[in-house]
Amino acid sequence: MRVATVDGLVTLFYDGSRELFNEELDEEWMQKAGDNGYDCETWEEWNLSNECKVYWRERETWQQVIVVDGVTEIPAWTFQRCKNIKRVIFSNTVVRIKQWAFSFCSSLFFIKLSINIEVIELGAFCNCNLTSVFIPPRCREIETAAFANNYDLTLFHVYPHTQLGMNLLSETKLMKDSPFKLNRLGDHRNTKEVNNFNWMKKINNDEKYSLHRVCSSYQPIKQDIHVIIQQEGLRAFAIKNKMGITPSRYLKENPFANVIEKDIIQDYIMKLMGELE
């Protein structure tokens, strides 16, 4: 485990060699938080043990986490309430993220998941600051509330075979702005949530949204995009789906995309002019 500055962020290179979560010190901190009305900005003034203060000071220094090769799972609660973490990049050896692992990381706005991720457990990324999430195709299960309370989350790409838990996206912009209606009972697994999941899993199952499907897929291929814009023209980049999202936004926010719209358009125009084979 080492710490270094990467891209201007204090970065923890997580190798799993040390247990980062201490249940006793977490409970001590939470008890004092309750006593102080959860005004957590003043925690340094609380009557905490020196050990507890050292523990939380370290957790607040981390701004980025890079999970190194060889790590296969992130243990439960490992980074819970590490409020200054902004980005997390997982190595492709990670297959499971356990419950509440990154919950309440209130500054976390970017994650790049392992392409081999299989399970994301209960509440793993709840109460973060994510705006877009792209789930790799090998993921077979995402448990209850894993991405709940990411209030500005508007892009969520998931494959049809992935099993989704209840309240997965509750209190997100995506659910609030969904074109589907709530059922009259308003139960936990309501019609709006189910219909929204079905719609997302089909990735806009309409021929006019073919560019959306390519741009939101895992590692979009430039050649596939060229085929579509040769048929539909560059206007296909401007077509919005039911959520008001364009293919350009899928491409821009997809952490697995190794192409950008500007390069695609430039190549397409050059080909039209006969300057590119």
Protein Blocks (a to p, Z undefined) as FASTA:
>chain_A
ZZddeehiacdddehlacfbdfklmmmmmmmmmmnoopaklmmmpccdfklmmmmmmmmm
pmbdcddehiabdcehklgoiakbmbdcddfkbfbdcehklgoilkbcbdcddfkbfbdc
ehklgoiabfbdcddfklmbdcehklgoilklcbdcddfklccdehklgoifklmmpcbd
cdfklpablfklmmmmmmmmnoopafklmmmmmmmmghiafklmmmmmmmnommlmmpcc
fkopafklmmmmmmkbcbdfklmmmmmmmmmnopaZZ
